[in-house]
């Protein structure tokens, strides 16, 4: 059975517009809630609030969370 997205929206990342399907998930070992943004170009970005305050990208170690904050605002307003 394929999971249905919570919602679908258009987002701008790096000047490019992407259609994103947003899925909500729960880590079965830690119970952390995280969200997957499946972009129209096939890439996936996962974000979570591990510390309870700030959105963080969970599938990257690049150290920047500006994108996570941008995507988190979408979750917070839906």
N, C-alpha and C positions, 0 to 999 in steps of 0.2 A: 504494500500500500504506500503510495506516494504522499508525502506531507504537503498540505496546501499552505501557501504563504499566508501570513497574518494580513499583509496588504502589499500592494505594488505601487511604487511611486517613481517619479523621475528625479534624479539627483545630479548635481554638477560636481565633478571631481577633476581638478587640474584643468579647468576650462572645457572639459568634455561632458556632454549630457549622457547619462546612462539610465536605462530603465532598470530598477532594482526590485527584486522580489525579496521581502523580508520575512525570515522564519524565526520563531522563538524556540529556544532549546533549553534543556536543563542538564547539566553535567551530573551523571548518575553517581559519581563518587564524592563530589564536593557539594552538590546541590546548588552550584552557581548557575544563575540564569544568564544566558548569553544569546545574542542575536546574530544571525547570519544574513548578510546582504549579498545576494547572488546577482551580480551585474550582468548586463546584456552582452558584454564581451567574454563571458565565461569565468571571470575572476570572482573570487569570494572573499569577503572581508567579514571577520567575526569580531564583535565588540562585547564587552561586559564591564560591570562595575565591581571589580574584585575587592576594592577597598571600601566600597559602599558610597563613595563620593564622586569619583572621576571615571568617565568612560575611558576604556583602554582597548586598543586593538590586541586581540588575543592570538592571532595567527601571524604575528610579525614581531621582530625585535629591533625595529628601526629607531625606537626611542621617541618618536613623535606621536603625539596623541591629538593633534589638531583635527585630523580627519575623524578620529574616534569621537571627539566632541561634536563635530558637525553631524555625524550619523546618529549620535545619541540624542541630539535635539529632535531628530525625526521621530525616534522612539518615544521620547518624553511628551511629544505633542499629539501623538496618535491616540 
